[in-house]
Amino acid sequence: MQKIMNNTVNFGIIGLGHIGKKHMSCIEKNPVCNLIAICDKLPLSSLKSNDLKFNENLYYSSIDKLLSNDKIDVVSICTPNYLHASMAIECLSNKKHVIIEKPMAMSLKDAKKIMTKSQEVNKHVFCVMQNRFSPTIKWLKDIIKNKYLGTINFVQANCFWNRNLSYYKQSDWHGKINLDGGPLYTQFSHFIDIVYWLFGDFSKIESTFFKFKSNEYVEFEDTGLIKFMLNKEIFGSLTYSTSIYRKNFESSIIVSGENGTIKIGGQYMDKLEYCDIKNYKKPNFDLDLQCNDYGDYQGSAANHSKIYENVVQALLNSKDFFIGVEEGMNVVEIIEKIYNNRKIDLLNGDS
């Protein structure tokens, strides 16, 4: 991949909803990032009335017009899930590097198209899986890499969040199976990625889905129980839900091995809640990891600034980066396999 030869990276953003605003803030705060273009389906007058502050000259009324700007190095795609793949391919076709919010695509077929196009035009694709930058997760990666736990017996991940009715009512795509995809794409792909990054690919998957909160706005499950093998040798499970009362409760991972047990918990896998490892002193994490707060609901860990630091290092200094096109594709493949390997479906009380 060609390295950018100047000392700044020029960015464009497509989509200025909740997460697009987060990307805008990260670009504006990074001294080597330069925001030169934004595009949204809303007209300029509506964006300004929503308290968005930006130079009006940055605004483009269509993606085609934005992509005609030859000065843009990277386009950040912050649109609804169903648009990610087609927009990524369009940006790559116009010789732009791409940052894609999760999920990279809503099918393995589309994810492969993105990878093929990126290779064809010699441009990077960066997938937003910012939880890899959390201090607790980076520490756990080191623990696994150095085999402090010995043989690992099992891994259990739990993600218990709240997505209330207003979350779905205020959106024209959340809750729609063909536009949203379901909670593993929209909420919990971050944690699929963490388990995959730490322990390897999923196999022998068995899935059970439930719908505890019935309403006309949601076309898929709100809860799931998944069993699988990791790297063909470690037993794993994932339980997730968006039906938790009132607010997000927990995102946790438990790792049990012959020489120790670890639990990382908190709302965003940000707290080391238990650490008992043979001949190893428990570390202290002096941090207060913030979440992406959207008012009516809260999102995942607010590590997007780390994503942009990583992207800049990759483009200006040819450094390695955390989540490239192949890894983003693998996460999509795992989610697709989970949905395709349902053993029991209790969405409507059927078995």
Secondary structure, DSSP 4 states (H G I P E B T S, - for coil): -PPP-SS-EEEEEE--SHHHHHHHHHHHHSTTEEEEEEE-SS-HHHHHHTT----GGGEESSHHHHHT-TT--EEEE-S-GGGHHHHHHHHHHTT-EEEEPSPS-SSHHHHHHHHHHHHHHT--EEE--GGGGSHHHHHHHHHHHTTTT-SEEEEEEEEE-B--HHHHHT-SSTT-TTTT--HHHHTSHHHHHHHHHHH--EEEEEEEEE--S--TT--S-SEEEEEEEETTTEEEEEEEESB-SSS--EEEEEEEETTEEEEEETTTT-EEEEEEETTBPPP-----PPEEE-SSSEEEE--HHHHHHHHHHHHHH----SS-HHHHHHHHHHHHHHHHTEEEEETTS--
